[in-house]
Amino acid sequence: MTIVHETPARRIVFAAGSAGTLQGELAELGWRRPLVISGRSHAAHAERLVAALGAGGTIIGVRVHVPVALAADARARARELAADCVVAIGGGSAVGLAKAVALTEHLPIAAVPTTYAGSELTTVWGVTEDGRKTTGRSAAVAPRLVVYDPELTYGLPPEITGPSGMNAVAHCVEALWGPNATPLTEIAAREGIALLARGIPASQRAPHDTEARATALTGAWLAGEAFAAGGALHHKLCHVIGGMLDLPHAELHAILLPYSAAFLLPSAPRAARAIARALGTDDAAAGLAALAREVGIPAGLAALGMTEADAARVAAAAFPDLPAEPRRPTPVELEDLLLRAVRGTALPH
Ligand code: NAD
């Protein structure tokens, strides 16, 4: 057995109110002129940070999947400011734009996540041009500093909290059979599922409850750590569907997960036991479906506009390059899985 577990150097600060320590954290690292990238929901935090530092500048407003034109503008702004770091305050879209800048401008990143997407802990970057998403891995885009502040997630409405949380659950589930899984990613995945299953519904019921939000965000942190294991069939399908049909990232993961898991789990009994235990149930696939229902995820991808004809096209595009672990579907099985996911065919209760 050979195991390689590589952890990029990073400092993680987790506390309610910790966004207020960001200026001091940057100073500790010797960073003085940040390009601060934020979504509109956290523009005030970005502006305040730059005003307090008296240096650097902001980009307010990001787009999902990092369009190349936006990346080019952000890179130019970083050069114009002579920025010495990039700070991302927001969800995966803000962190994604920061990564695009870091990749070419060789700047370190500080990330302040406000969703459960987990990009702040991965080495994966991506940009989109003419509807085609190019992704890659580079240690240079792994944030050096991550500040988790549950208070920043108070404003995340239930309809984003649910899918974003299930996106993190998907990282945990596939980490259990990902190509680079290690004992540490397995522990993170198991614990991440348990925390998310408690924290996400509780955060939807009480969006300003610090404990609920901290539970969910800790689960998302562990999901990001777990995802160093890499993804498999579920992530491959989301990548192909997302690129081909431009569907919203978190919602797509959230709806597909119970279907991809129901297909794969019979071939991954150890993972199935771990997921079932984390969810406090006997049946992992049914438990994931029940969690998705509880947090308000629609049953089928048709709710996002995907059609049965799309399912056939996705199956054809994805099939040649499917991961073998824990199980590679036949063309018929793959199309059947996707058709069930489009139709929202009932899963076991
Ligand atoms: P997002 O960043 O686009 O945010 C979703 C929506 O939530 C936006 O409208 C945003 O303004 C809003 N929002 C974010 N935080 C909020 C808050 N605290 N309060 C109120 N509103 C808030 O979506 P996402 O799901 O976080 O990220 C999706 C993107 O991240 C995709 O492009 C995906 O490919 C990428 N991603 C990358 C990785 C990676 O490892 N590279 C991992 C996961 C996701």
Residues whose N, C-alpha, C, O or C-beta is under 5 A from the ligand:
A	BS01	NAD	G39 S41 V64 H65 G90 G91 G92 S93 A94 T114 T115 A117 G118 S119 T122 V124 W125 L152 T153 G155 L156 P157 I160 H249 A250
